[in-house]
Amino acid sequence: MSKRALLEVIALDARDAAAAQAGGADRLELVSDMARDGLSPSRETFGRVRAAVDIPLRVMLRLADGFGAGDVDTLTGVAGGLRAEGADEFVLGFLDAHGDPDLVTVERLVAEIEGCRWTFHRAIDRAADRTSLRKQLADLPGLDTYLTAGSASGVDDGLPVLLAEAARRDEPGYEPRLLVGGGLRLDHLPALRAAGLDAFHIGGAARPGGWAAPVAAAAVREWREAVDG
């Protein structure tokens, strides 16, 4: 079994997906509308991306800005539609007004995507209590990853939290893999790798021309080489 680190790249369409795979990405996070921090893609976009690449593909479940769920019935319908289209890995995460996990919404979605693996995304970085959130989500089926910068403001500020959580990986609630993303830079990698962290998520870093430009295979390849050390 390969022990190389995981590199996940945000893709908006099939062109992005193909470039990310060519550059060495292990997995994609498929979203739409990054001006709103990433919403669910259409079923048609998912189908085109799935046909374009053969690496794992996690699909965002979110319909509105922020970390509130909005219309849960509509969101559940979107999840079901993507599942019917063939999606089998997802990204989701919602908080209530107090910064606690919105368990009603999360549990409804987890039931809708039964049997699928999923990431709880950077909502954890805005949670009132990260440890409490982990405990509340610990028994949900399929949860295998937390996407986190360690801080709402990014990896620069969150690095101490990430290193501390990496040291707790064998404790209850800390078993899901830490996928580091959110202001992640190449110069963060040595400290993260030394702490045993082995999963990294990039978005803008894969697009030297900005979000209006597509993913560049060369930029992904630079990250692939750096992650591999």
ZIVENUR-V576717 format. One record per backbone hydrogen bond with DSSP energy under -0.5 kcal/mol. NH is the residue of the N-H (numbers start at 1). CO is the residue of the C=O. If there is no record, write none. Layout:
nh:co
NH:CO
NH:CO
This chain:
nh:co
6:198
8:6
8:200
9:27
10:202
11:29
17:13
18:14
19:15
20:16
21:17
22:18
23:19
24:20
24:21
25:20
26:7
27:7
28:56
29:9
30:28
30:58
31:11
31:29
32:39
36:33
37:34
38:33
39:32
40:62
46:42
47:43
48:44
49:45
50:46
51:47
52:48
52:49
53:49
56:26
58:28
59:89
60:30
61:91
62:60
72:70
75:71
76:72
77:73
78:74
79:75
80:76
81:77
82:78
83:79
84:80
85:81
86:82
86:83
87:82
90:117
91:59
92:119
95:67
96:100
99:96
102:94
103:101
106:102
107:103
108:104
109:105
110:106
111:107
112:108
113:109
114:111
116:113
117:88
118:142
119:90
120:145
121:92
121:119
124:121
125:122
126:123
127:124
128:99
133:129
134:130
135:131
136:132
137:133
138:134
140:137
143:140
144:118
144:142
145:118
146:177
147:120
148:146
148:179
152:125
154:151
155:182
157:154
158:154
159:155
161:158
162:158
163:159
164:160
165:161
166:162
167:163
168:165
169:166
171:168
174:171
177:144
179:146
179:177
180:178
180:199
181:148
188:185
189:185
189:186
192:188
193:189
194:190
195:191
196:193
197:192
200:6
201:180
202:8
206:203
207:204
210:207
213:210
216:206
217:215
220:216
221:217
222:218
223:219
224:220
225:221
226:222
227:223
228:224
229:225
